[in-house]
Amino acid sequence: MTGTPEIEFYHAPNTRSSGVRVLLEELHAPHTLHVLNMKAGEQASEAYRAVNPMGKVPAIRHGAALVTEQPAVYLYLADLFPQAGLAPALNDPLRGPYLRWMVFYGSCFEPAVIDRAMKRDPGARAMSAYGDFDTVLAQVVAALTPGPYLLGERFSAADVLWGSALGWTIGFGLVPPEPALTAYVARIRERPAFQTMTADDARLAAEHEAAAAT
């Protein structure tokens, strides 16, 4: 990537942007890390609202490109580093399932999980983005039952997203610990990139806790 703009990555520990840290490590992507202390409200600052008016992480800048929304960041980065092999090419038959799982997370899985956690009905099927929780979960379990990854034998950026997401949703009791899901999370967590970034996120989180206590 010599001669290309460096990636600026906006991150807060123990948030949805933590998976992007893992992805950047998997991609061996040079980047500048901008850490936001959400306990201090830095995500609501005028400076960061200029990056993402929603006040959310992750967000990245790459030259003139500004990318927000978790799956969009994953898609952008994986395509930016094709040599890492974490995104099927446009002419690869796996590109369709890859895109499906990237979009399915935000359009179906997370809304279904949040509605269930808040004890809210999903609404009439014609108005619901996902239908019902059980159908959504069954799709994920079915995809991971043969495994080992969402695209079968091929590990992709989608697995970084889903491995991170299933880890926290199962951990908080929002998703039942189906054997196929827990085995999948364990496989993702065994990867060196995940272990390295998880350890560093714990360090950052501890620093923010200490700052909040002073």
C-alpha positions as CSV (number, residue, x, y, z in Angstrom):
1,M,0.0,0.0,0.0
2,T,3.0,2.3,-0.5
3,G,2.0,5.8,-1.6
4,T,-1.7,5.4,-0.5
5,P,-3.2,7.5,2.2
6,E,-3.0,6.0,5.7
7,I,-6.1,4.8,7.5
8,E,-7.3,6.8,10.5
9,F,-9.3,4.5,12.7
10,Y,-11.6,5.9,15.4
11,H,-12.1,3.4,18.2
12,A,-13.4,2.9,21.8
13,P,-12.5,-0.2,23.8
14,N,-15.1,-2.8,24.4
15,T,-17.5,-1.5,21.7
16,R,-18.5,-2.6,18.2
17,S,-15.3,-1.1,16.9
18,S,-13.2,-3.7,18.8
19,G,-13.8,-6.2,16.0
20,V,-12.4,-3.7,13.5
21,R,-9.2,-3.6,15.5
22,V,-9.0,-7.4,15.0
23,L,-9.7,-7.0,11.3
24,L,-7.0,-4.4,10.9
25,E,-4.5,-6.8,12.6
26,E,-5.6,-9.7,10.4
27,L,-5.1,-7.4,7.3
28,H,-1.7,-6.2,8.5
29,A,-3.1,-2.7,7.7
30,P,-1.1,0.3,8.7
31,H,-3.2,2.8,10.5
32,T,-3.4,5.6,13.0
33,L,-5.5,4.8,16.0
34,H,-7.7,7.5,17.5
35,V,-9.0,6.2,20.8
36,L,-12.2,7.8,22.2
37,N,-12.9,7.6,25.9
38,M,-16.7,7.1,26.0
39,K,-16.7,7.2,29.8
40,A,-15.6,10.9,29.4
41,G,-18.2,11.5,26.6
42,E,-15.6,12.1,23.9
43,Q,-17.9,10.4,21.3
44,A,-20.3,13.4,21.8
45,S,-17.6,16.0,21.3
46,E,-17.9,18.5,18.4
47,A,-14.7,17.2,17.0
48,Y,-15.9,13.6,16.7
49,R,-19.4,14.6,15.6
50,A,-17.7,16.1,12.6
51,V,-16.4,12.6,11.8
52,N,-19.6,10.8,12.7
53,P,-22.7,12.8,13.6
54,M,-24.2,9.7,15.1
55,G,-21.5,9.7,17.8
56,K,-20.7,6.0,17.2
57,V,-17.7,4.0,16.5
58,P,-16.2,2.5,14.4
59,A,-15.3,5.1,11.8
60,I,-12.4,5.3,9.4
61,R,-10.9,8.0,7.2
62,H,-8.8,6.9,4.2
63,G,-7.8,9.9,2.2
64,A,-11.0,11.7,1.1
65,A,-13.1,8.7,2.0
66,L,-15.0,8.7,5.3
67,V,-16.6,5.4,6.3
68,T,-19.0,4.8,9.2
69,E,-21.3,2.0,10.1
70,Q,-19.8,-1.3,11.3
71,P,-20.4,-3.6,8.2
72,A,-19.4,-0.8,5.8
73,V,-16.1,-0.4,7.6
74,Y,-15.5,-4.1,7.4
75,L,-16.4,-4.3,3.7
76,Y,-14.2,-1.2,2.8
77,L,-11.1,-2.5,4.6
78,A,-11.3,-6.1,3.4
79,D,-11.6,-4.9,-0.2
80,L,-8.8,-2.3,0.3
81,F,-6.3,-5.2,1.2
82,P,-7.2,-7.9,-1.3
83,Q,-3.8,-9.6,-0.8
84,A,-5.0,-10.7,2.7
85,G,-7.7,-12.8,1.1
86,L,-10.4,-11.8,3.6
87,A,-12.9,-10.7,0.9
88,P,-14.0,-12.9,-2.0
89,A,-13.4,-11.1,-5.4
90,L,-16.3,-9.8,-7.4
91,N,-16.2,-12.8,-9.7
92,D,-15.9,-15.4,-6.9
93,P,-19.1,-17.4,-6.2
94,L,-18.5,-16.8,-2.5
95,R,-18.9,-13.1,-2.9
96,G,-22.7,-13.4,-2.7
97,P,-22.8,-15.3,0.6
98,Y,-20.0,-13.1,2.0
99,L,-22.1,-9.9,1.3
100,R,-25.2,-11.6,2.6
101,W,-23.6,-12.3,6.0
102,M,-22.1,-8.8,6.2
103,V,-25.5,-7.2,5.7
104,F,-27.5,-9.8,7.6
105,Y,-25.8,-8.9,10.8
106,G,-27.0,-5.3,10.9
107,S,-30.3,-5.7,9.0
108,C,-31.6,-8.9,10.8
109,F,-29.4,-10.3,13.6
110,E,-28.8,-7.3,15.8
111,P,-32.3,-5.8,15.5
112,A,-33.7,-9.3,16.4
113,V,-31.4,-9.6,19.4
114,I,-32.2,-6.1,20.7
115,D,-35.9,-6.5,20.3
116,R,-35.8,-9.8,22.2
117,A,-33.6,-8.3,24.9
118,M,-36.0,-5.3,25.3
119,K,-39.0,-7.7,25.3
120,R,-40.4,-5.9,22.2
121,D,-42.5,-7.6,19.6
122,P,-40.9,-7.6,16.1
123,G,-44.0,-6.1,14.6
124,A,-46.1,-7.4,11.7
125,R,-44.0,-9.4,9.3
126,A,-44.7,-7.0,6.5
127,M,-43.1,-4.2,8.6
128,S,-40.4,-6.2,10.3
129,A,-36.8,-6.1,8.9
130,Y,-36.1,-9.5,10.2
131,G,-39.3,-11.5,10.7
132,D,-38.7,-13.3,14.0
133,F,-35.8,-14.1,16.3
134,D,-36.0,-17.9,16.1
135,T,-35.8,-17.8,12.3
136,V,-32.8,-15.4,12.3
137,L,-30.9,-17.5,14.9
138,A,-31.7,-20.7,12.9
139,Q,-30.1,-19.2,9.8
140,V,-26.8,-18.5,11.7
141,V,-26.7,-21.9,13.4
142,A,-27.3,-23.6,10.0
143,A,-24.5,-21.7,8.4
144,L,-22.1,-22.6,11.2
145,T,-23.1,-26.2,11.8
146,P,-20.9,-27.5,8.9
147,G,-18.4,-24.8,9.6
148,P,-15.7,-24.1,10.4
149,Y,-16.5,-20.6,9.0
150,L,-19.5,-18.8,7.4
151,L,-18.1,-19.5,4.0
152,G,-17.2,-23.1,4.8
153,E,-13.4,-23.6,4.8
154,R,-12.6,-20.0,3.9
155,F,-12.0,-17.5,6.7
156,S,-13.2,-14.0,5.8
157,A,-13.8,-10.6,7.2
158,A,-17.4,-11.7,7.9
159,D,-16.0,-14.1,10.5
160,V,-14.3,-11.3,12.3
161,L,-17.6,-9.4,12.5
162,W,-19.7,-12.4,13.5
163,G,-17.1,-13.9,15.9
164,S,-16.9,-10.7,17.8
165,A,-20.7,-10.2,17.7
166,L,-21.6,-13.7,18.8
167,G,-19.0,-13.5,21.5
168,W,-20.6,-10.5,23.2
169,T,-24.2,-11.5,22.6
170,I,-23.7,-15.0,24.0
171,G,-21.6,-13.6,26.8
172,F,-24.4,-11.2,27.9
173,G,-27.1,-14.0,27.6
174,L,-28.8,-12.3,24.6
175,V,-28.2,-15.3,22.4
176,P,-28.5,-19.0,23.5
177,P,-25.1,-20.8,23.7
178,E,-25.8,-23.2,20.8
179,P,-22.9,-25.6,20.4
180,A,-22.2,-24.6,16.8
181,L,-22.1,-20.9,17.9
182,T,-19.9,-21.4,21.0
183,A,-17.4,-23.6,19.0
184,Y,-17.3,-20.9,16.3
185,V,-16.6,-18.1,18.8
186,A,-13.8,-20.2,20.4
187,R,-12.2,-20.7,17.0
188,I,-12.2,-17.0,16.3
189,R,-10.9,-16.1,19.7
190,E,-8.0,-18.5,19.3
191,R,-6.6,-16.5,16.4
192,P,-3.5,-14.4,17.3
193,A,-5.1,-11.2,16.0
194,F,-8.0,-11.6,18.3
195,Q,-5.9,-12.3,21.3
196,T,-3.5,-9.4,20.6
197,M,-6.2,-6.8,20.2
198,T,-8.4,-8.1,23.0
199,A,-5.4,-7.8,25.4
200,D,-4.7,-4.2,24.2
201,D,-8.4,-3.3,24.4
202,A,-8.4,-4.4,28.0
203,R,-5.4,-2.1,28.7
204,L,-7.2,0.8,27.1
205,A,-10.4,0.1,29.0
206,A,-8.5,0.0,32.3
207,E,-6.9,3.3,31.5
208,H,-10.4,4.8,30.9
209,E,-11.7,3.4,34.1
210,A,-8.8,4.9,36.0
211,A,-9.3,8.3,34.4
212,A,-13.0,8.2,35.3
213,A,-12.2,7.5,38.9
214,T,-9.9,10.5,39.3
